[in-house]
């Protein structure tokens, strides 16, 4: 419990206001969820089961070494809504070694 509280406090203090939690995708329709990410640029959303993930409009919201992967989340009207992107470090399999 203390660890969760410490993480929550850290997230509130270090995450810019534009990237703070904006809601639950299961309660939104797909177009509203996509518009939220597009308008804010970066946002944390609950994707169900108290799982919060950061979604971004494009790669410009990622770190220099990260790539952007298209993400699909469940919404009220679409089980696979293309909400935006997730920033992540590239792995070995992400490169074309031919």
VOTI-501161 format. One record per residue: residue number from 1; x, y, z of N, C-alpha, C in turn. Coordinates in nm, 3 decimals. Layout:
<num:NUM&n.px:X&n.py:Y&n.pz:Z&ca.px:X&ca.py:Y&ca.pz:Z&c.px:X&c.py:Y&c.pz:Z>
...
***
This chain:
<num:1&n.px:0.082&n.py:-0.118&n.pz:0.000&ca.px:0.000&ca.py:0.000&ca.pz:0.000&c.px:0.088&c.py:0.126&c.pz:0.000>
<num:2&n.px:0.192&n.py:0.126&n.pz:0.079&ca.px:0.282&ca.py:0.241&ca.pz:0.086&c.px:0.350&c.py:0.264&c.pz:-0.048>
<num:3&n.px:0.384&n.py:0.155&n.pz:-0.115&ca.px:0.450&ca.py:0.164&ca.pz:-0.245&c.px:0.357&c.py:0.229&c.pz:-0.348>
<num:4&n.px:0.230&n.py:0.191&n.pz:-0.347&ca.px:0.132&ca.py:0.249&ca.pz:-0.439&c.px:0.113&c.py:0.397&c.pz:-0.412>
<num:5&n.px:0.104&n.py:0.432&n.pz:-0.286&ca.px:0.087&ca.py:0.572&ca.pz:-0.248&c.px:0.209&c.py:0.654&c.pz:-0.291>
<num:6&n.px:0.326&n.py:0.599&n.pz:-0.270&ca.px:0.449&ca.py:0.669&ca.pz:-0.311&c.px:0.453&c.py:0.687&c.pz:-0.462>
<num:7&n.px:0.415&n.py:0.584&n.pz:-0.537&ca.px:0.412&ca.py:0.594&ca.pz:-0.683&c.px:0.311&c.py:0.698&c.pz:-0.728>
<num:8&n.px:0.193&n.py:0.697&n.pz:-0.668&ca.px:0.088&ca.py:0.793&ca.pz:-0.705&c.px:0.136&c.py:0.936&c.pz:-0.680>
<num:9&n.px:0.200&n.py:0.959&n.pz:-0.567&ca.px:0.252&ca.py:1.091&ca.pz:-0.536&c.px:0.360&c.py:1.131&c.pz:-0.634>
<num:10&n.px:0.450&n.py:1.040&n.pz:-0.666&ca.px:0.555&ca.py:1.067&ca.pz:-0.763&c.px:0.495&c.py:1.103&c.pz:-0.899>
<num:11&n.px:0.393&n.py:1.026&n.pz:-0.943&ca.px:0.331&ca.py:1.049&ca.pz:-1.074&c.px:0.266&c.py:1.186&c.pz:-1.080>
<num:12&n.px:0.198&n.py:1.224&n.pz:-0.975&ca.px:0.131&ca.py:1.355&ca.pz:-0.974&c.px:0.232&c.py:1.468&c.pz:-0.978>
<num:13&n.px:0.344&n.py:1.451&n.pz:-0.912&ca.px:0.443&ca.py:1.558&ca.pz:-0.905&c.px:0.532&c.py:1.566&c.pz:-1.028>
<num:14&n.px:0.550&n.py:1.455&n.pz:-1.099&ca.px:0.645&ca.py:1.456&ca.pz:-1.210&c.px:0.580&c.py:1.454&c.pz:-1.349>
<num:15&n.px:0.455&n.py:1.415&n.pz:-1.358&ca.px:0.389&ca.py:1.406&ca.pz:-1.487&c.px:0.328&c.py:1.542&c.pz:-1.521>
<num:16&n.px:0.355&n.py:1.595&n.pz:-1.640&ca.px:0.295&ca.py:1.721&ca.pz:-1.678&c.px:0.144&c.py:1.712&c.pz:-1.678>
<num:17&n.px:0.077&n.py:1.824&n.pz:-1.657&ca.px:-0.069&ca.py:1.827&ca.pz:-1.651&c.px:-0.131&c.py:1.770&c.pz:-1.777>
<num:18&n.px:-0.068&n.py:1.792&n.pz:-1.892&ca.px:-0.124&ca.py:1.743&ca.pz:-2.017&c.px:-0.122&c.py:1.591&c.pz:-2.027>
<num:19&n.px:-0.042&n.py:1.524&n.pz:-1.944&ca.px:-0.031&ca.py:1.379&ca.pz:-1.952&c.px:-0.097&c.py:1.309&c.pz:-1.833>
<num:20&n.px:-0.171&n.py:1.381&n.pz:-1.750&ca.px:-0.233&ca.py:1.319&ca.pz:-1.635&c.px:-0.356&c.py:1.239&c.pz:-1.674>
<num:21&n.px:-0.402&n.py:1.155&n.pz:-1.584&ca.px:-0.513&ca.py:1.065&ca.pz:-1.608&c.px:-0.637&c.py:1.140&c.pz:-1.655>
<num:22&n.px:-0.698&n.py:1.090&n.pz:-1.762&ca.px:-0.814&ca.py:1.157&ca.pz:-1.819&c.px:-0.938&c.py:1.070&c.pz:-1.821>
<num:23&n.px:-0.933&n.py:0.947&n.pz:-1.771&ca.px:-1.053&ca.py:0.866&ca.pz:-1.768&c.px:-1.030&c.py:0.722&c.pz:-1.804>
<num:24&n.px:-1.143&n.py:0.653&n.pz:-1.825&ca.px:-1.144&ca.py:0.511&ca.pz:-1.856&c.px:-1.190&c.py:0.490&c.pz:-1.999>
<num:25&n.px:-1.114&n.py:0.416&n.pz:-2.076&ca.px:-1.150&ca.py:0.396&ca.pz:-2.217&c.px:-1.279&c.py:0.316&c.pz:-2.232>
<num:26&n.px:-1.309&n.py:0.227&n.pz:-2.138&ca.px:-1.430&ca.py:0.145&ca.pz:-2.147&c.px:-1.558&c.py:0.228&c.pz:-2.139>
<num:27&n.px:-1.549&n.py:0.348&n.pz:-2.087&ca.px:-1.667&ca.py:0.434&ca.pz:-2.074&c.px:-1.678&c.py:0.536&c.pz:-2.187>
<num:28&n.px:-1.578&n.py:0.542&n.pz:-2.274&ca.px:-1.577&ca.py:0.637&ca.pz:-2.385&c.px:-1.614&c.py:0.567&c.pz:-2.514>
<num:29&n.px:-1.659&n.py:0.647&n.pz:-2.612&ca.px:-1.671&ca.py:0.590&ca.pz:-2.746&c.px:-1.537&c.py:0.613&c.pz:-2.816>
<num:30&n.px:-1.510&n.py:0.536&n.pz:-2.917&ca.px:-1.379&ca.py:0.535&ca.pz:-2.982&c.px:-1.339&c.py:0.673&c.pz:-3.032>
<num:31&n.px:-1.429&n.py:0.743&n.pz:-3.100&ca.px:-1.393&ca.py:0.874&ca.pz:-3.156&c.px:-1.357&c.py:0.974&c.pz:-3.047>
<num:32&n.px:-1.425&n.py:0.967&n.pz:-2.931&ca.px:-1.392&ca.py:1.057&ca.pz:-2.820&c.px:-1.255&c.py:1.024&c.pz:-2.760>
<num:33&n.px:-1.225&n.py:0.896&n.pz:-2.746&ca.px:-1.095&ca.py:0.855&ca.pz:-2.692&c.px:-0.982&c.py:0.899&c.pz:-2.785>
<num:34&n.px:-1.001&n.py:0.879&n.pz:-2.916&ca.px:-0.900&ca.py:0.920&ca.pz:-3.013&c.px:-0.882&c.py:1.071&c.pz:-3.012>
<num:35&n.px:-0.992&n.py:1.145&n.pz:-3.002&ca.px:-0.985&ca.py:1.291&ca.pz:-3.000&c.px:-0.914&c.py:1.341&c.pz:-2.874>
<num:36&n.px:-0.934&n.py:1.274&n.pz:-2.762&ca.px:-0.868&ca.py:1.313&ca.pz:-2.637&c.px:-0.717&c.py:1.303&c.pz:-2.650>
<num:37&n.px:-0.669&n.py:1.193&n.pz:-2.706&ca.px:-0.525&ca.py:1.175&ca.pz:-2.725&c.px:-0.473&c.py:1.278&c.pz:-2.826>
<num:38&n.px:-0.546&n.py:1.299&n.pz:-2.933&ca.px:-0.504&ca.py:1.395&ca.pz:-3.035&c.px:-0.497&c.py:1.536&c.pz:-2.979>
<num:39&n.px:-0.598&n.py:1.576&n.pz:-2.902&ca.px:-0.603&ca.py:1.712&ca.pz:-2.847&c.px:-0.497&c.py:1.738&c.pz:-2.741>
<num:40&n.px:-0.475&n.py:1.641&n.pz:-2.651&ca.px:-0.379&ca.py:1.660&ca.pz:-2.541&c.px:-0.236&c.py:1.624&c.pz:-2.579>
<num:41&n.px:-0.219&n.py:1.542&n.pz:-2.679&ca.px:-0.084&ca.py:1.502&ca.pz:-2.719&c.px:-0.034&c.py:1.383&c.pz:-2.643>
<num:42&n.px:-0.048&n.py:1.382&n.pz:-2.511&ca.px:-0.008&ca.py:1.270&ca.pz:-2.427&c.px:-0.104&c.py:1.264&c.pz:-2.310>
<num:43&n.px:-0.152&n.py:1.143&n.pz:-2.280&ca.px:-0.251&ca.py:1.128&ca.pz:-2.173&c.px:-0.243&c.py:0.988&c.pz:-2.114>
<num:44&n.px:-0.266&n.py:0.977&n.pz:-1.983&ca.px:-0.277&ca.py:0.849&ca.pz:-1.916&c.px:-0.423&c.py:0.811&c.pz:-1.910>
<num:45&n.px:-0.455&n.py:0.688&n.pz:-1.954&ca.px:-0.593&ca.py:0.640&ca.pz:-1.952&c.px:-0.600&c.py:0.503&c.pz:-1.886>
<num:46&n.px:-0.710&n.py:0.478&n.pz:-1.817&ca.px:-0.738&ca.py:0.347&ca.pz:-1.759&c.px:-0.794&c.py:0.260&c.pz:-1.870>
<num:47&n.px:-0.728&n.py:0.149&n.pz:-1.898&ca.px:-0.772&ca.py:0.060&ca.pz:-2.006&c.px:-0.846&c.py:-0.061&c.pz:-1.952>
<num:48&n.px:-0.884&n.py:-0.056&n.pz:-1.826&ca.px:-0.959&ca.py:-0.166&ca.pz:-1.764&c.px:-0.876&c.py:-0.238&c.pz:-1.660>
<num:49&n.px:-0.940&n.py:-0.279&n.pz:-1.552&ca.px:-0.871&ca.py:-0.352&ca.pz:-1.447&c.px:-0.767&c.py:-0.269&c.pz:-1.376>
<num:50&n.px:-0.790&n.py:-0.141&n.pz:-1.363&ca.px:-0.697&ca.py:-0.047&ca.pz:-1.300&c.px:-0.560&c.py:-0.051&c.pz:-1.366>
<num:51&n.px:-0.557&n.py:-0.066&n.pz:-1.496&ca.px:-0.435&ca.py:-0.064&ca.pz:-1.574&c.px:-0.427&c.py:0.070&c.pz:-1.646>
<num:52&n.px:-0.334&n.py:0.154&n.pz:-1.603&ca.px:-0.317&ca.py:0.286&ca.pz:-1.664&c.px:-0.200&c.py:0.281&c.pz:-1.761>
<num:53&n.px:-0.223&n.py:0.334&n.pz:-1.880&ca.px:-0.117&ca.py:0.339&ca.pz:-1.979&c.px:-0.112&c.py:0.478&c.pz:-2.041>
<num:54&n.px:0.006&n.py:0.515&n.pz:-2.084&ca.px:0.026&ca.py:0.646&ca.pz:-2.148&c.px:0.012&c.py:0.630&c.pz:-2.299>
<num:55&n.px:-0.071&n.py:0.715&n.pz:-2.358&ca.px:-0.090&ca.py:0.716&ca.pz:-2.502&c.px:-0.049&c.py:0.853&c.pz:-2.555>
<num:56&n.px:0.011&n.py:0.853&n.pz:-2.672&ca.px:0.058&ca.py:0.979&ca.pz:-2.731&c.px:0.002&c.py:0.994&c.pz:-2.873>
<num:57&n.px:-0.002&n.py:1.120&n.pz:-2.916&ca.px:-0.052&ca.py:1.151&ca.pz:-3.050&c.px:0.044&c.py:1.106&c.pz:-3.159>
<num:58&n.px:0.174&n.py:1.125&n.pz:-3.136&ca.px:0.275&ca.py:1.088&ca.pz:-3.234&c.px:0.410&c.py:1.074&c.pz:-3.166>
<num:59&n.px:0.511&n.py:1.040&n.pz:-3.242&ca.px:0.643&ca.py:1.013&ca.pz:-3.186&c.px:0.708&c.py:1.135&c.pz:-3.120>
<num:60&n.px:0.663&n.py:1.252&n.pz:-3.153&ca.px:0.722&ca.py:1.373&ca.pz:-3.094&c.px:0.703&c.py:1.378&c.pz:-2.942>
<num:61&n.px:0.613&n.py:1.298&n.pz:-2.888&ca.px:0.590&ca.py:1.293&ca.pz:-2.743&c.px:0.671&c.py:1.182&c.pz:-2.676>
<num:62&n.px:0.756&n.py:1.114&n.pz:-2.753&ca.px:0.843&ca.py:1.008&ca.pz:-2.700&c.px:0.983&c.py:1.063&c.pz:-2.677>
<num:63&n.px:1.062&n.py:0.987&n.pz:-2.601&ca.px:1.202&ca.py:1.021&ca.pz:-2.582&c.px:1.277&c.py:1.000&c.pz:-2.713>
<num:64&n.px:1.394&n.py:1.059&n.pz:-2.727&ca.px:1.470&ca.py:1.048&ca.pz:-2.851&c.px:1.501&c.py:0.904&c.pz:-2.891>
<num:65&n.px:1.522&n.py:0.817&n.pz:-2.794&ca.px:1.559&ca.py:0.679&ca.pz:-2.823&c.px:1.439&c.py:0.587&c.pz:-2.840>
<num:66&n.px:1.318&n.py:0.636&n.pz:-2.822&ca.px:1.198&ca.py:0.553&ca.pz:-2.827&c.px:1.132&c.py:0.555&c.pz:-2.964>
<num:67&n.px:1.055&n.py:0.450&n.pz:-2.989&ca.px:0.971&ca.py:0.445&ca.pz:-3.109&c.px:0.826&c.py:0.446&c.pz:-3.064>
<num:68&n.px:0.735&n.py:0.473&n.pz:-3.157&ca.px:0.592&ca.py:0.478&ca.pz:-3.126&c.px:0.521&c.py:0.361&c.pz:-3.191>
<num:69&n.px:0.449&n.py:0.283&n.pz:-3.110&ca.px:0.371&ca.py:0.169&ca.pz:-3.158&c.px:0.224&c.py:0.203&c.pz:-3.154>
<num:70&n.px:0.152&n.py:0.177&n.pz:-3.262&ca.px:0.008&ca.py:0.198&ca.pz:-3.265&c.px:-0.058&c.py:0.107&c.pz:-3.162>
<num:71&n.px:-0.152&n.py:0.162&n.pz:-3.085&ca.px:-0.218&ca.py:0.087&ca.pz:-2.979&c.px:-0.368&c.py:0.079&c.pz:-3.002>
<num:72&n.px:-0.426&n.py:-0.033&n.pz:-2.966&ca.px:-0.569&ca.py:-0.055&ca.pz:-2.974&c.px:-0.620&c.py:-0.084&c.pz:-2.834>
<num:73&n.px:-0.730&n.py:-0.017&n.pz:-2.794&ca.px:-0.787&ca.py:-0.037&ca.pz:-2.661&c.px:-0.937&c.py:-0.061&c.pz:-2.673>
<num:74&n.px:-0.996&n.py:-0.126&n.pz:-2.573&ca.px:-1.141&ca.py:-0.145&ca.pz:-2.575&c.px:-1.212&c.py:-0.015&c.pz:-2.535>
<num:75&n.px:-1.312&n.py:0.023&n.pz:-2.612&ca.px:-1.398&ca.py:0.136&ca.pz:-2.577&c.px:-1.542&c.py:0.086&c.pz:-2.572>
<num:76&n.px:-1.632&n.py:0.174&n.pz:-2.536&ca.px:-1.772&ca.py:0.135&ca.pz:-2.522&c.px:-1.830&c.py:0.080&c.pz:-2.652>
<num:77&n.px:-1.787&n.py:0.135&n.pz:-2.766&ca.px:-1.845&ca.py:0.095&ca.pz:-2.894&c.px:-1.751&c.py:0.014&c.pz:-2.984>
<num:78&n.px:-1.626&n.py:-0.005&n.pz:-2.942&ca.px:-1.530&ca.py:-0.074&ca.pz:-3.028&c.px:-1.429&c.py:-0.150&c.pz:-2.941>
<num:79&n.px:-1.423&n.py:-0.282&n.pz:-2.956&ca.px:-1.329&ca.py:-0.359&ca.pz:-2.874&c.px:-1.182&c.py:-0.338&c.pz:-2.913>
<num:80&n.px:-1.156&n.py:-0.280&n.pz:-3.030&ca.px:-1.019&ca.py:-0.255&ca.pz:-3.075&c.px:-1.008&c.py:-0.116&c.pz:-3.137>
<num:81&n.px:-1.021&n.py:-0.015&n.pz:-3.055&ca.px:-1.015&ca.py:0.124&ca.pz:-3.100&c.px:-0.868&c.py:0.167&c.pz:-3.117>
<num:82&n.px:-0.830&n.py:0.218&n.pz:-3.235&ca.px:-0.691&ca.py:0.265&ca.pz:-3.256&c.px:-0.671&c.py:0.402&c.pz:-3.192>
<num:83&n.px:-0.645&n.py:0.402&n.pz:-3.063&ca.px:-0.648&ca.py:0.526&ca.pz:-2.983&c.px:-0.529&c.py:0.619&c.pz:-3.008>
<num:84&n.px:-0.415&n.py:0.566&n.pz:-3.037&ca.px:-0.295&ca.py:0.647&ca.pz:-3.055&c.px:-0.173&c.py:0.557&c.pz:-3.046>
<num:85&n.px:-0.067&n.py:0.609&n.pz:-2.990&ca.px:0.059&ca.py:0.535&ca.pz:-2.986&c.px:0.110&c.py:0.518&c.pz:-2.844>
<num:86&n.px:0.199&n.py:0.422&n.pz:-2.826&ca.px:0.269&ca.py:0.397&ca.pz:-2.700&c.px:0.417&c.py:0.411&c.pz:-2.728>
<num:87&n.px:0.488&n.py:0.484&n.pz:-2.646&ca.px:0.632&ca.py:0.500&ca.pz:-2.661&c.px:0.703&c.py:0.382&c.pz:-2.596>
<num:88&n.px:0.806&n.py:0.330&n.pz:-2.664&ca.px:0.885&ca.py:0.222&ca.pz:-2.606&c.px:1.021&c.py:0.218&c.pz:-2.671>
<num:89&n.px:1.114&n.py:0.159&n.pz:-2.598&ca.px:1.248&ca.py:0.139&ca.pz:-2.652&c.px:1.243&c.py:0.029&c.pz:-2.757>
<num:90&n.px:1.310&n.py:0.045&n.pz:-2.870&ca.px:1.308&ca.py:-0.060&ca.pz:-2.972&c.px:1.388&c.py:-0.182&c.pz:-2.926>
<num:91&n.px:1.342&n.py:-0.299&n.pz:-2.969&ca.px:1.411&ca.py:-0.423&ca.pz:-2.938&c.px:1.485&c.py:-0.474&c.pz:-3.063>
<num:92&n.px:1.553&n.py:-0.584&n.pz:-3.045&ca.px:1.631&ca.py:-0.643&ca.pz:-3.155&c.px:1.544&c.py:-0.672&c.pz:-3.276>
<num:93&n.px:1.423&n.py:-0.721&n.pz:-3.254&ca.px:1.334&ca.py:-0.758&ca.pz:-3.363&c.px:1.274&c.py:-0.640&c.pz:-3.439>
<num:94&n.px:1.295&n.py:-0.519&n.pz:-3.391&ca.px:1.238&ca.py:-0.401&ca.pz:-3.456&c.px:1.323&c.py:-0.352&c.pz:-3.574>
<num:95&n.px:1.440&n.py:-0.406&n.pz:-3.591&ca.px:1.529&ca.py:-0.361&ca.pz:-3.697&c.px:1.526&c.py:-0.458&c.pz:-3.813>
<num:96&n.px:1.537&n.py:-0.407&n.pz:-3.934&ca.px:1.542&ca.py:-0.490&ca.pz:-4.053&c.px:1.688&c.py:-0.523&c.pz:-4.078>
<num:97&n.px:1.728&n.py:-0.647&n.pz:-4.048&ca.px:1.868&ca.py:-0.686&ca.pz:-4.054&c.px:1.907&c.py:-0.749&c.pz:-4.188>
<num:98&n.px:1.827&n.py:-0.734&n.pz:-4.291&ca.px:1.858&ca.py:-0.797&ca.pz:-4.419&c.px:1.958&c.py:-0.717&c.pz:-4.497>
***
